[in-house]
Every structure is written in C-alpha cells, then in structure tokens.
C-alpha cells in the first residue's frame, strides 16, 4: 500500500475517514488499519470516522452520516478507505466459479465468509486508502460541473461518488485495469450543466417542460446506461472464453505491439474501437482479448435486439449498451444518447462496435452502417470532444461456423431472428474444430475536432478511411488462400503438388509486399498446414480424392458459395494486380499501345466495382498500380508505347490471379445487366424485384453454364450490381439511347467474362 495518501494528511488539522464497508467485520478491519496508519505516518489531525456503505449500492449510497461532517472547515481532508478481498494472492486472472453465482461474489463476502477468510487466508485481505481531497476541492468540482451553487445533500452525494472513484483507482493497482468502470453515470449526467443545456434545447424545439423532460430522461437512462461491475465482468470473461473454445483454439493470436499502442491511445484520448464483423463470436472475442490483456472493458454498442433474456442481463453488467433500433424522431432519446456517449469519451472509457453494423455475409469488408459512427461523431461534436481516435480492429478466423447460414441467406433463405433459443442453437453449431482467431490493429483515424453533424461527406470520409485501414492489417489465412486457388481452378481439381506450388507462389508474392500472413503460412509449418487442411475437409469445405494415382483437391460445386466467403476475406490484397492483368490483356487483344489506354481501362474496371471494395483515393491507387507494374517492367509507362509491349509485360505477371479474384463479381454483374437489358423501358424495376429476378435468372444461367459457379449468385452481389447500374443512370434513366446503353453494359460484362477466362487459361498449367 503506497504511503502517498497518508503523506497528504501531514499538514491537515481535521480528516473525515470515509469507511466503505458492508458489515461489521470490514468496519473492524478498517478501524484497525486506520489506527495503525495514523501511528505509522505520524498523522496529528483530528480524525472523524464516517461509515458509508458504498459497496452495498454504488449508484445510490446512503449519505446520512456524511452530511453533518461536511459542515467542517473547508480545508478538512476527506480520506476514503476500503477492504479488498483478493480471490488469489498472485493471479489477476482468477475467474468466478459456478458456485459464486449461488453463494455470492467472493470479492464481497458476507460476514461469516469474511471471518473464515480472515482465519484461514489473512493474506487475502488488503486495506486500501484512496487519494484524499479537501471539502473545498470537492465542492469546487461539483460547482464547476453544475455551473452554480449546490446544496449539502448534493455535495454529500458527490463526495460519496468521488470517494468511490478514488478507491477504485487504488483497487485497480491490485486487481488490474480491466476493472475500470464508470459509476453514478445517471446522477453525474443529470447534475451536468451540459446535459441540462441539451434538455433546454429539446424543450425549446418541442415545447415540453424541463420537469417532464428530466423525468423521461431518467427512464431512458435506466434503459440505456450500462452498469458494468467487476464480478459480472469476470462472469462475462468466463462466458467469452467458453464460447470461443467451443470451436477455436485457446491460443488467440494477437499483435501485442499494436495492442499496446491502442492501450496508450485509450489512456490519452477518447477512443472508439471498430472491429470487422464476420460472426457472432466477434463480440465475445473482443471482450476476451481485452480482459486477458488487462485492457479496460470496452462499452460495446449494439442493437436492442441482442438484449434477450440471459445474455442481455450479463452483457448490460459487463459494459454492453443496447440502443433502440429506430429513434430518428425522438429528440430526447438522441440528446440523452449523445450526452452519455460524450461522457464516456470524456472519461476515457473506450467505445466499441462492429464497423459494418451487421455480419459480413460474403466475407469481404461490407459497406459501413453509418448509424453508430454518426451517433458517436455527433456526441463528440455536441460535447466538444477533441482528438477522437477511431481505431480499426481486424478479427480474422481460420474457419467460421456461420458461413453455411450466410450461403443460404445469399441464395434467398430468411434470417432467423435472435432469441435465447436461437442463441442456444447457435452455440451448438460452434462445436466443431475451426482453427485459430487472429487480432490486429490498424492506424487510427483521428478527428482533432468532430465535424458538424450536417456534413455527411465527412462521415463517409471517416468510414472509408477506417475501411481502408482495417483491410491493410487483415492477415491472409491458409483456408482463404486455398479457397481462392481452388475456386480459380474449378471445376478442375489440383494435385497436392499443384496446390502447394500455387499457395507458395501467392504467399511469396504477399510476403514481398509486406502483407500480413497467419503463422501457418508465414512459417510454412507443415504440421499446422496439414492439421488445418484436415479441418477444412472435415467441415465439408474441401474435398480430397485419394483413390487415383495422385492425390487431388477440389471444392465441391455445392460448396462454392461457402468457399467464396473465405476467398473474399483476402481478395482486396490481390485486386490491383487483377485489374493490371485485365487492363494489359485488353490492350493486347485490341493491339493498343501507350499508358493512356492502360489507365483508361484500369480506371474503368476500378469504377465498375466501387460498390464492392474499399479503394484507396485515385492518386494512391495509381501509385500502387504503378509500383506493382514496376516490379515486372521498369519504366513500364514508356515501355507500353512500343507495339506488343502489353502482351510482353502480361506474360511476366506471375502469379496470375484475376480469374480467382474477379470472376464471380463479373458473372454476377453480367446476370443483373442481362436482367436489366430485358426489362421494358416503361416498366419500373426496384432493387427488391431486380434481386429476385436475378436470383432466378442466375440459377438458369448456371445450369446453362453461362456462369461458372453458384458463387456468382447472391443477394449482396446483385444488390451492389443494381447500385452500380443506378449510379450509371440505367435504372431510371431517360433518353432514346437507354435501351442501347443497357445492352452495351451487358455486352461489356460478357466481354470481361471472356477476358478473365483467357487469363485463367494462361494461369493454369
């Protein structure tokens, strides 16, 4: 126990010793501790003991004993004291046991249990003191918060809260930073001049009285404000690990250097941790990663649909904030939410949520849902938060149990609503070996000052920057690479040697460009690779045929949609190279020369798929493409002026990948373009109808082998294709040439499909 709190009492004439106790056993321990400490540190002040059982009710402690003592002179010191019951002398990571749910929190034992611990394990009992402050200092803090004079009752409640916070800081030195939690949030907000100012604005806009708004605000806070508690944080940590280990290895792979940077940023600045969302395991994995590394528990923002019985009870007590799905017209709810989020940012409690808002149904990073990001940026603007650090977190998996459900939904199946019975069924589905989980951290998007809520372009810019940053740190996994190679070769199977050579070539290509690889790829660990391939076969994703003279691998036709999910997790790394291949192939076919022709086609292809991928800005795209081509042909732009140069450079582009990366997108867009070309000019075609027609026509096209794979048939693929055609003014366009432009686009995608097939023929031996 540090001597600093006692040193601060040396010059004081009077001290109020606030004893945070639950029962007489704790009171006796603290009184003895107080006497010993006064003697040891030669404290000469007159000490007034005040029993204040904050531990019984941290949100609304009874302050009857404290109020008269606050009439003492303003330079009287307030010294908080508490007993800490350690569950283990050495370990910070001790988890609660099932019996603790029945017999109570072992960190707050009842009197009988406390006496037994004192007899049998006295080393587990530690008395602590929080940092003291004078009555005047505490009163000044409250008046600054309230913006005016305060009553004795208000001061007593505030002093109790500050005493609790000081003790929490001291206790975290014993237990760890993951137990840093906000307390008395509702009382603090209701007492805040900022909060009252926001209510006055709502009152002016709606005509409602302040008393009415304050009363409803209290009800909203009961629904909205999370109340994390150390015991339930431990229970949640235990649940997190149990869920993760149903299907994943206990050894989670974390970029520890990146995590330490995130830790430092979260101490110094308001932070929002935005993670990629591929499975319901993500939220459990984020919480487990934070708890295992003594990181303050983030407040995870989510929809109220996830607050169902059981999970919702625990999650609220472990930091989850459940937000209504719709409240656009509720000015009061928005005001309370803004102030709550602003308070958490001001006090340096990290916020966290899934960047995409929903699980990615196709593997690649989805376009963001702007809702939560907008609320946080609005809160930062409304409360004046500065240097908001939005930190991208990549969560990657070797395999994902949800993928088969995603494949069904992409083909038209209905999503099952979340509930307790759904959650139990979901957990059962995780009971299969699925490899490892990987965490990495991107560079933060920093907002020195939050932009105005009326600036939607800035919101889009921030979201786009987060998407680009998180893509840069998502590692390439072995299942993703194998899926990409075999889908590119399908329907042909590859021998074990052919598959190995393709994987090695792509791995070497990625390594030379400093792209992250999971450990099994980076170390070329044969045992790990073999084990992961066995898991892919056991899941039905991969097929191995052993009865012929050579062992061959393929992906069964009915698994193409599932395999495409894994491929899509990493194809953003190979996108620019694929565009280069197709642009050079186009020049070679048309016998073109000159870099202008190359850039025209490259940027046309980039624009075709702008609703699929997070591109870097155009200047950066050009720079990256130029750097990639320079690896194969120095001074390539000048070289393209020569006849036949495009074909010559293309022949050196090893390994080739356009067929593995872009073919499903081109085929899906061709399907939608064909549907649109058949549509009568006067007939409206909304997105829902277009998707339904495309699903039907896509299945026909696959049966006729006009498209090569069922991976090219999917709701999101067709939705993005529809958005492109709407962007090209082909949905509701006008003019005599509309039918001709629709037909031309369909022909463009057919030609692009044939071009990719030529790349594929050149790539496969």
C-alpha positions in Angstrom: 0.0 0.0 0.0 1.5 3.3 -1.1 2.1 5.9 1.7 1.2 8.8 -0.5 -2.5 9.3 0.7 -1.2 9.5 4.3 1.6 11.9 3.4 -1.0 14.2 2.1 -2.6 14.4 5.6 0.5 15.7 7.4 -0.5 19.3 7.3 -4.2 18.8 7.9 -5.9 19.7 11.2 -9.1 17.6 10.6 -9.8 14.5 8.5 -13.0 12.7 7.6 -12.2 9.0 7.2 -14.9 7.6 5.0 -15.2 3.8 5.7 -16.7 2.0 2.7 -18.0 -1.1 4.5 -20.6 -3.8 4.0 -20.7 -5.2 7.5 -19.0 -5.1 11.0 -16.1 -7.4 10.0 -15.0 -4.9 7.4 -15.5 -2.0 9.7 -13.3 -3.6 12.4 -10.6 -4.2 9.9 -10.7 -0.7 8.6 -10.7 0.9 12.0 -7.6 -1.1 13.0 -6.0 -0.2 9.7 -6.8 3.5 10.3 -5.2 3.4 13.8 -2.1 1.7 12.6 -1.6 4.0 9.6 -2.1 7.2 11.7 0.6 5.9 14.1 2.9 4.8 11.4 2.7 8.0 9.4 2.6 10.4 12.4 -0.7 11.9 11.4 -1.7 14.5 14.0 -5.0 15.6 12.6 -8.3 15.1 14.4 -10.0 12.1 12.6 -13.8 11.8 12.2 -14.9 8.3 11.2 -17.8 8.1 8.8 -19.3 4.7 7.9 -20.6 5.0 4.3 -21.6 1.6 2.9 -21.0 2.4 -0.8 -20.2 -1.2 -1.5 -23.9 -2.1 -0.9 -25.2 0.4 -3.5 -22.6 2.2 -5.6 -25.2 4.1 -7.5 -27.3 5.4 -4.5 -25.3 5.2 -1.3 -26.9 6.4 1.9 -25.1 9.6 2.9 -26.9 10.4 6.2 -23.7 10.0 8.3 -21.7 12.2 5.9 -23.9 15.3 5.6 -23.2 16.9 9.1 -19.4 16.3 8.7 -19.4 18.4 5.5 -20.1 21.4 7.7 -16.5 21.2 9.0 -13.9 23.8 7.8 -13.3 23.7 4.0 -9.7 22.6 4.4 -10.8 19.3 6.1 -9.4 16.3 4.2 -11.8 13.5 3.1 -9.9 10.2 3.1 -11.7 7.1 1.7 -10.9 3.6 3.0 -11.9 0.1 1.8 -11.2 -3.6 2.4 -10.2 -5.5 -0.7 -10.9 -9.3 -0.6 -8.4 -10.9 -3.0 -9.5 -14.2 -4.6 -5.9 -15.2 -5.1 -2.7 -13.8 -3.8 -0.8 -13.9 -7.1 -3.2 -14.1 -10.0 -5.1 -11.2 -11.6 -7.0 -13.5 -14.0 -8.8 -15.7 -11.4 -12.3 -16.4 -12.9 -15.5 -16.8 -10.9 -16.7 -20.3 -10.2 -20.2 -21.6 -10.8 -20.8 -21.7 -7.0 -20.0 -18.0 -6.8 -23.3 -17.4 -8.7 -25.1 -19.2 -5.9 -23.2 -18.1 -2.8 -22.3 -14.6 -3.9 -19.4 -12.5 -5.1 -16.2 -13.8 -3.4 -14.8 -10.2 -3.7 -17.6 -9.0 -1.4 -18.1 -11.8 1.1 -20.7 -11.7 3.8 -19.7 -11.5 7.5 -19.5 -15.3 8.0 -17.5 -15.9 4.9 -15.3 -12.8 5.7 -14.4 -14.2 9.2 -13.5 -17.6 7.7 -11.2 -15.9 5.2 -9.6 -13.8 7.9 -8.9 -17.0 9.9 -7.7 -19.2 7.0 -6.3 -16.8 4.5 -5.4 -13.5 6.1 -3.0 -12.7 3.3 -6.0 -12.2 1.0 -7.3 -9.3 3.0 -5.9 -5.9 2.0 -7.0 -2.5 3.3 -6.5 0.4 0.9 -6.8 4.2 1.0 -7.9 6.4 -1.9 -6.4 9.7 -2.8 -7.7 12.4 -0.3 -9.2 15.8 -1.2 -10.4 18.7 0.9 -14.1 19.6 1.2 -13.4 22.8 -0.7 -11.8 21.0 -3.6 -14.7 18.6 -3.8 -17.2 21.4 -3.6 -15.4 23.4 -6.4 -15.5 20.3 -8.7 -19.2 19.9 -8.2 -20.0 23.6 -8.7 -18.0 23.6 -11.9 -19.9 20.5 -13.1 -23.3 22.0 -12.1 -22.5 25.5 -13.2 -23.7 27.1 -9.9 -24.2 26.7 -6.2 -25.0 23.3 -4.7 -26.9 22.0 -1.6 -25.5 20.0 1.2 -27.4 16.9 0.0 -26.0 17.3 -3.5 -22.5 17.8 -2.1 -22.8 14.7 0.1 -23.8 12.5 -2.8 -21.0 13.9 -5.0 -18.4 13.3 -2.2 -19.5 9.7 -1.9 -19.1 9.2 -5.6 -15.7 10.8 -5.7 -14.6 8.7 -2.7 -15.7 5.6 -4.6 -13.8 6.6 -7.7 -10.6 7.3 -5.6 -10.9 3.8 -4.0 -11.5 2.2 -7.4 -8.3 3.7 -8.8 -6.4 2.4 -5.8 -8.0 -1.0 -6.0 -7.2 -1.3 -9.7 -3.5 -1.3 -8.7 -4.2 -4.7 -7.1 -6.8 -6.2 -9.5 -5.9 -4.8 -12.9 -7.0 -2.1 -15.4 -9.8 -4.2 -16.8 -11.9 -3.3 -13.8 -12.0 0.4 -14.7 -15.8 1.1 -14.9 -17.9 4.3 -14.8 -20.0 4.8 -11.7 -23.1 7.0 -10.9 -23.3 7.9 -14.6 -27.0 8.9 -14.4 -26.5 11.1 -11.4 -23.5 12.8 -13.0 -25.3 13.5 -16.2 -28.4 14.8 -14.5 -26.2 17.2 -12.5 -24.3 18.3 -15.5 -24.8 21.8 -16.9 -24.1 20.4 -20.4 -26.8 17.9 -20.1 -29.3 20.4 -18.8 -28.3 22.7 -21.7 -29.2 19.9 -24.2 -32.5 19.4 -22.5 -33.3 23.1 -22.7 -32.7 22.9 -26.4 -35.1 19.9 -26.7 -37.6 21.9 -24.6 -37.4 24.9 -27.0 -37.9 22.6 -30.0 -40.8 20.6 -28.6 -42.5 22.9 -26.1 -42.2 20.3 -23.3 -41.4 21.4 -19.8 -38.0 20.7 -18.2 -39.5 18.7 -15.4 -41.3 16.5 -17.9 -38.0 16.0 -19.9 -36.0 15.3 -16.8 -38.5 12.6 -15.7 -38.4 10.9 -19.0 -34.6 11.2 -19.2 -34.3 9.2 -16.0 -36.4 6.5 -17.6 -34.3 6.5 -20.8 -31.2 6.2 -18.7 -32.5 3.1 -16.9 -32.9 1.5 -20.3 -29.7 2.8 -21.9 -26.9 3.2 -19.4 -24.7 0.2 -18.8 -23.7 -0.6 -15.3 -20.5 -2.8 -15.5 -19.5 -4.4 -12.3 -16.2 -6.3 -11.6 -17.9 -9.6 -10.7 -20.0 -9.6 -13.9 -17.0 -8.6 -15.9 -15.4 -11.8 -14.7 -18.6 -13.8 -15.4 -18.7 -12.4 -18.9 -15.0 -13.1 -19.4 -15.7 -16.7 -18.4 -18.6 -16.9 -20.9 -16.5 -15.3 -23.6 -13.8 -18.0 -23.2 -16.3 -20.8 -23.1 -18.0 -19.6 -26.3 -14.7 -19.1 -28.2 -13.3 -22.5 -27.1 -16.3 -24.4 -28.4 -14.7 -24.3 -31.8 -11.5 -22.3 -31.7 -8.0 -22.9 -30.2 -7.4 -21.3 -26.8 -4.3 -19.7 -28.2 -5.6 -16.4 -29.7 -3.0 -14.7 -32.0 -2.7 -11.0 -31.1 -0.4 -8.3 -32.4 0.8 -7.3 -28.9 2.7 -4.3 -30.2 -0.4 -3.0 -31.8 -2.5 -3.6 -28.7 0.0 -1.6 -26.6 -0.4 1.3 -29.0 -4.2 1.0 -28.6 -3.8 0.9 -24.8 -1.7 4.2 -24.8 -4.2 5.9 -27.2 -7.1 4.9 -25.0 -5.4 6.5 -21.9 -4.7 9.8 -23.6 -7.6 10.3 -26.0 -11.3 9.4 -26.4 -11.3 6.2 -28.4 -13.7 4.1 -30.5 -12.7 0.5 -31.3 -14.3 -0.5 -34.6 -14.0 -4.2 -35.4 -14.7 -6.3 -38.5 -17.8 -8.4 -38.1 -17.9 -11.9 -39.6 -19.6 -14.0 -36.9 -21.4 -13.6 -33.6 -18.2 -14.8 -31.9 -16.6 -11.4 -32.7 -18.1 -9.6 -29.7 -17.1 -12.4 -27.3 -13.6 -12.5 -28.8 -13.1 -8.7 -28.4 -14.2 -8.8 -24.7 -12.0 -11.8 -24.1 -9.0 -10.2 -25.8 -9.4 -7.1 -23.6 -9.8 -9.0 -20.4 -6.9 -11.3 -21.0 -4.6 -8.3 -21.7 -5.8 -6.2 -18.7 -7.4 -3.7 -21.1 -10.3 -1.6 -19.7 -13.6 -3.3 -20.7 -14.9 -1.5 -23.8 -18.5 -0.4 -23.9 -19.8 -2.3 -26.8 -22.7 -0.6 -28.7 -25.3 -2.9 -30.2 -28.9 -3.1 -31.2 -31.5 -3.8 -28.5 -32.5 -7.0 -30.5 -29.4 -8.6 -28.9 -30.6 -7.8 -25.3 -32.6 -11.0 -25.0 -33.0 -12.9 -21.7 -29.9 -14.3 -20.2 -27.2 -12.8 -22.5 -28.7 -9.3 -22.2 -28.7 -9.5 -18.4 -25.0 -10.4 -18.2 -24.0 -8.1 -21.1 -25.5 -5.0 -19.5 -23.5 -5.6 -16.4 -20.3 -6.2 -18.4 -20.4 -2.9 -20.4 -22.8 -3.5 -23.3 -25.0 -0.6 -24.3 -28.2 -1.6 -26.2 -29.6 1.1 -28.4 -33.0 1.3 -29.9 -33.2 0.2 -33.5 -35.1 3.4 -34.5 -35.4 6.8 -32.8 -34.9 9.3 -35.6 -37.8 11.5 -34.4 -37.2 11.1 -30.7 -35.2 14.3 -29.9 -34.9 13.5 -26.2 -33.6 10.0 -26.7 -31.0 11.4 -29.1 -30.0 14.1 -26.6 -29.6 11.5 -23.8 -27.6 9.2 -26.0 -25.3 12.0 -27.2 -24.5 13.1 -23.7 -24.0 9.6 -22.4 -21.5 8.7 -25.2 -19.9 12.1 -24.7 -19.4 11.4 -21.0 -17.8 8.0 -21.7 -15.4 9.6 -24.2 -14.6 12.5 -21.8 -13.7 9.9 -19.0 -11.6 7.8 -21.4 -13.9 4.7 -21.4 -13.3 3.0 -24.8 -16.4 2.6 -27.0 -16.6 -0.4 -29.3 -18.9 -1.8 -32.1 -18.9 -3.7 -35.3 -17.8 -1.4 -38.1 -20.2 -2.9 -40.7 -23.1 -3.0 -38.3 -24.0 -6.5 -39.4 -22.1 -9.7 -40.1 -20.5 -9.8 -43.5 -22.5 -12.3 -45.5 -19.9 -12.6 -48.2 -16.5 -12.5 -46.4 -15.1 -9.2 -47.6 -15.5 -6.0 -45.6 -19.0 -4.7 -46.0 -20.0 -1.1 -46.6 -20.4 0.5 -43.1 -23.7 1.2 -41.4 -23.3 4.9 -40.6 -25.7 4.9 -37.6 -23.4 4.2 -34.7 -20.5 6.1 -36.2 -22.8 9.1 -36.7 -24.1 8.9 -33.1 -20.5 8.9 -31.8 -19.3 11.7 -34.1 -22.5 13.7 -33.2 -21.7 13.1 -29.5 -18.1 14.2 -29.9 -19.4 17.4 -31.7 -22.1 18.1 -29.1 -19.8 17.6 -26.1 -16.7 19.2 -27.6 -14.6 16.0 -27.5 -11.2 16.5 -29.2 -8.7 14.1 -30.8 -11.2 11.3 -31.1 -9.2 8.2 -32.1 -11.2 5.8 -34.2 -9.2 2.6 -34.2 -9.8 -0.2 -36.7 -9.5 -3.8 -35.4 -9.3 -6.8 -37.7 -10.7 -10.0 -36.4 -9.8 -13.0 -38.6 -10.6 -16.7 -38.4 -9.2 -19.8 -40.0 -12.8 -21.0 -40.4 -16.2 -19.7 -39.5 -19.2 -21.7 -38.4 -21.8 -19.1 -39.6 -20.7 -19.4 -43.3 -23.2 -22.1 -44.3 -26.0 -19.9 -43.0 -24.7 -17.0 -44.9 -24.6 -19.0 -48.1 -28.2 -20.0 -47.6 -29.3 -16.4 -46.9 -27.4 -15.2 -50.0 -29.4 -17.7 -52.0 -32.7 -16.4 -50.7 -33.3 -18.0 -47.3 -34.8 -16.0 -44.4 -32.6 -14.9 -41.5 -33.8 -16.3 -38.1 -34.4 -13.6 -35.5 -32.2 -13.5 -32.4 -33.6 -15.0 -29.2 -32.5 -17.2 -26.4 -33.4 -20.4 -28.2 -31.7 -19.2 -31.3 -28.5 -18.4 -29.2 -28.5 -21.9 -27.7 -28.8 -23.4 -31.2 -26.0 -21.2 -32.4 -23.7 -22.3 -29.6 -24.4 -26.0 -30.6 -23.3 -25.2 -34.1 -19.9 -23.9 -32.9 -18.9 -27.4 -31.6 -16.5 -28.2 -34.4 -12.8 -27.6 -34.8 -12.3 -24.3 -36.7 -8.7 -23.3 -36.0 -7.4 -20.0 -34.6 -8.6 -16.4 -34.1 -6.4 -13.5 -35.1 -6.4 -9.9 -33.9 -4.5 -7.0 -35.5 -4.9 -3.2 -35.2 -4.9 -0.5 -37.9 -3.7 3.0 -37.7 -6.3 5.3 -36.1 -8.4 7.8 -37.9 -8.0 10.9 -35.8 -10.6 13.7 -35.6 -8.9 16.8 -33.9 -12.4 18.3 -33.7 -15.6 16.4 -34.6 -17.2 17.7 -37.8 -20.7 19.1 -37.9 -23.5 16.5 -38.0 -24.7 18.3 -41.1 -21.6 17.2 -43.1 -22.5 13.7 -44.4 -19.4 13.7 -46.7 -17.1 13.9 -43.6 -18.9 10.9 -42.1 -18.4 9.0 -45.3 -14.7 10.0 -45.5 -14.1 8.8 -41.9 -15.9 5.5 -42.6 -14.0 4.9 -45.8 -10.6 5.7 -44.1 -11.5 3.1 -41.4 -12.3 0.5 -44.0 -9.1 1.1 -45.9 -7.0 0.9 -42.6 -8.6 -2.3 -41.4 -8.2 -4.0 -44.8 -4.4 -3.3 -44.6 -4.0 -5.3 -41.4 -6.3 -8.2 -42.1 -3.9 -11.3 -42.5 -4.1 -13.8 -45.3 -5.2 -17.2 -43.8 -4.5 -20.6 -45.3 -8.2 -21.5 -45.8 -8.7 -18.2 -47.7 -5.7 -18.8 -49.9 -6.7 -22.5 -50.7 -10.3 -21.4 -51.4 -9.1 -18.7 -53.7 -6.7 -21.1 -55.6 -9.2 -23.9 -56.0 -12.1 -21.7 -56.9 -9.9 -20.1 -59.6 -9.2 -23.6 -60.9 -12.7 -25.0 -60.7 -14.2 -27.2 -61.9 -10.7 -28.7 -62.4 -9.1 -30.3 -59.3 -5.5 -29.7 -58.4 -2.9 -32.3 -57.3 -1.3 -31.8 -54.0 1.9 -30.5 -55.7 0.0 -28.1 -57.9 -2.0 -26.7 -54.9 1.2 -26.4 -52.9 3.0 -24.5 -55.7 0.1 -22.1 -56.1 -0.1 -21.4 -52.4 3.6 -20.9 -52.1 3.7 -18.6 -55.1 0.9 -16.4 -53.7 2.4 -16.5 -50.2 5.8 -15.3 -51.6 4.1 -12.6 -53.6 2.3 -11.4 -50.5 5.4 -11.6 -48.3 7.4 -9.4 -50.8 4.7 -6.7 -50.4 4.8 -6.9 -46.6 1.2 -8.2 -46.4 0.4 -9.9 -43.2 0.2 -13.7 -43.2 -1.0 -16.0 -40.4 1.6 -18.1 -38.7 1.0 -21.3 -40.5 1.6 -19.6 -43.8 4.5 -17.4 -42.7 6.4 -20.2 -41.0 5.5 -22.9 -43.6 4.7 -25.2 -40.7 3.9 -28.5 -42.4 2.1 -29.9 -39.4 -0.1 -26.9 -38.9 -0.9 -26.8 -42.6 -1.8 -30.5 -42.6 -4.0 -30.1 -39.5 -5.9 -27.1 -41.0 -6.5 -28.9 -44.3 -7.9 -31.8 -42.3 -10.3 -29.4 -40.6 -11.4 -28.0 -43.9 -12.1 -31.5 -45.2 -14.0 -32.4 -42.0 -16.2 -29.3 -42.4 -17.1 -30.3 -46.0 -15.5 -27.2 -47.5 -12.6 -29.1 -49.1 -12.8 -32.4 -51.0 -9.7 -34.7 -51.2 -9.7 -37.7 -53.6 -7.2 -40.4 -52.8 -8.1 -43.4 -55.0 -6.3 -42.3 -58.2 -2.6 -42.4 -58.9 -2.3 -38.8 -57.5 -4.0 -37.2 -54.5 -6.1 -34.3 -55.8 -8.1 -31.5 -54.1 -11.2 -29.6 -55.2 -14.1 -27.7 -53.8 -17.4 -29.4 -54.5 -19.9 -27.4 -56.6 -22.4 -27.1 -53.7 -19.6 -25.6 -51.5 -18.6 -22.9 -53.9 -20.6 -20.2 -52.1 -19.1 -21.2 -48.8 -15.6 -21.3 -50.2 -16.1 -17.9 -51.8 -16.7 -16.4 -48.4 -13.2 -17.4 -47.3 -11.7 -16.2 -50.6 -13.4 -12.8 -50.2 -11.8 -12.3 -46.8 -8.4 -11.6 -48.6 -9.1 -10.7 -52.2 -8.6 -6.9 -51.6 -4.9 -7.6 -51.4 -5.0 -9.1 -55.0 -7.4 -6.6 -56.5 -5.0 -4.1 -58.0 -2.9 -6.9 -59.5 -6.1 -8.4 -61.1 -7.0 -5.1 -62.6 -3.5 -4.8 -64.1 -3.8 -8.2 -65.7 -7.2 -7.4 -67.2 -6.1 -4.0 -68.5 -3.0 -5.4 -70.1 -5.0 -8.3 -71.6 -7.4 -5.8 -73.1 -4.6 -3.8 -74.7 -3.1 -7.0 -76.1 -6.4 -8.1 -77.6 -7.1 -4.7 -79.1 -3.4 -4.2 -80.1 -3.3 -1.0 -78.3 -0.2 0.9 -77.1 0.5 3.8 -74.7 -0.1 4.2 -71.0 -3.2 6.3 -71.6 -5.0 3.2 -72.9 -3.9 1.2 -69.9 -5.1 3.8 -67.3 -8.4 4.3 -69.1 -9.2 0.6 -68.8 -7.8 0.2 -65.3 -9.9 3.1 -64.0 -13.0 1.8 -65.8 -12.6 -1.6 -64.1 -12.0 0.2 -60.8 -15.2 2.1 -61.2 -17.2 -1.0 -62.1 -16.6 -2.5 -58.6 -16.6 0.7 -56.5 -19.6 -0.7 -54.5 -17.7 -3.9 -53.7 -14.3 -2.7 -52.4 -12.7 0.0 -50.3 -10.4 1.6 -52.8 -7.6 4.0 -51.8 -8.0 7.5 -53.3 -7.4 7.7 -57.0 -3.9 9.1 -56.7 -2.9 6.4 -54.2 -4.5 3.8 -56.5 -2.4 5.0 -59.4 0.7 5.0 -57.3 0.1 1.4 -56.0 -0.6 0.1 -59.5 2.5 1.8 -60.9 4.7 0.4 -58.1 3.3 -3.1 -58.8 3.9 -2.9 -62.5 7.4 -1.6 -61.9 8.3 -4.9 -60.2 7.8 -6.6 -63.6 8.8 -3.9 -66.0 10.9 -0.8 -65.0 9.7 2.4 -66.8 6.6 0.5 -67.8 4.7 3.5 -69.0 7.4 4.3 -71.6 7.6 0.6 -72.5 3.9 0.5 -73.3 4.5 2.9 -76.2 6.1 0.0 -78.1 3.8 -2.3 -80.1 3.2 -5.7 -78.4 4.6 -4.4 -75.1 1.3 -5.1 -73.3 1.4 -8.8 -74.1 5.1 -9.0 -73.2 4.5 -7.4 -69.8 1.4 -9.6 -69.2 3.5 -12.7 -69.8 5.7 -11.8 -66.9 2.9 -11.2 -64.4 3.3 -14.3 -62.2 1.4 -15.5 -60.3 -1.8 -14.6 -62.2 -4.9 -14.0 -60.2 -7.7 -12.1 -62.0 -9.7 -15.3 -62.6 -9.5 -16.2 -58.9 -10.4 -12.7 -57.7 -12.9 -11.0 -60.0 -14.7 -13.8 -62.0 -17.7 -14.2 -59.5 -18.3 -10.4 -59.5 -18.1 -10.1 -63.2 -20.5 -13.0 -63.7 -23.0 -11.6 -61.1 -22.9 -8.2 -62.7 -23.5 -9.8 -66.1 -26.6 -11.5 -64.7 -28.0 -8.2 -63.4 -27.1 -6.4 -66.6 -28.9 -9.1 -68.6 -32.0 -8.8 -66.4 -31.9 -5.0 -66.9 -31.4 -5.3 -70.7 -34.5 -7.5 -70.9 -36.6 -5.0 -68.9 -39.1 -3.0 -71.0 -38.2 0.7 -70.9 -41.5 1.8 -69.3 -41.6 -0.8 -66.6 -40.1 0.2 -63.2 -37.6 -2.1 -61.6 -36.8 -1.6 -57.9 -33.9 -3.2 -56.1 -36.0 -5.9 -54.5 -37.6 -7.0 -57.8 -34.3 -6.9 -59.5 -32.6 -9.2 -57.0 -35.5 -11.7 -57.2 -35.3 -11.8 -61.0 -31.5 -12.0 -60.9 -31.6 -15.0 -58.4 -34.0 -16.8 -60.8 -32.0 -15.9 -63.9 -28.7 -16.6 -62.2 -29.7 -20.2 -61.4 -30.8 -20.7 -65.0 -27.5 -19.2 -66.3 -25.6 -21.5 -64.0 -27.5 -24.6 -65.3 -26.7 -23.4 -68.8 -23.1 -22.8 -67.8 -23.3 -19.2 -68.9 -21.7 -18.6 -65.5 -19.2 -20.9 -64.0 -20.2 -21.1 -60.3 -23.0 -20.7 -57.8 -20.6 -18.3 -56.0 -21.7 -15.8 -58.6 -25.4 -16.0 -57.4 -26.1 -13.9 -54.3 -28.3 -11.2 -52.9 -25.5 -8.8 -52.0 -23.7 -9.3 -55.3 -26.8 -8.5 -57.1 -27.6 -5.6 -54.8 -24.2 -4.0 -55.5 -24.6 -4.5 -59.2 -28.0 -2.8 -59.0 -26.4 0.1 -57.2 -23.8 0.4 -60.0 -26.4 0.5 -62.7 -28.4 3.0 -60.8 -25.3 5.1 -60.5 -24.8 4.8 -64.3 -28.4 6.1 -64.7 -29.5 2.8 -66.3 -32.4 2.1 -63.9 -34.5 5.2 -64.2 -32.5 6.9 -67.0 -34.0 8.8 -69.8 -33.2 9.3 -73.5 -33.6 7.4 -76.7 -30.4 5.5 -76.1 -31.3 4.0 -72.7 -32.0 0.5 -74.2 -28.8 0.7 -76.2 -26.8 1.7 -73.1 -28.3 -1.1 -71.0 -27.4 -3.7 -73.8 -23.9 -2.2 -74.1 -23.2 -2.7 -70.4 -24.4 -6.3 -70.6 -22.1 -6.9 -73.6 -19.2 -5.2 -71.7 -19.5 -7.7 -68.8 -19.8 -10.6 -71.2 -16.6 -9.5 -72.9 -14.9 -9.0 -69.5 -16.0 -12.5 -68.5 -14.4 -13.9 -71.7 -11.2 -11.9 -71.0 -11.0 -13.4 -67.5 -11.3 -16.9 -68.9 -8.3 -16.1 -71.1 -6.3 -15.1 -68.1 -7.4 -18.3 -66.4 -6.3 -20.4 -69.3 -2.9 -18.7 -69.3 -2.6 -19.2 -65.5 -3.4 -22.9 -65.2 -0.8 -25.4 -66.4 
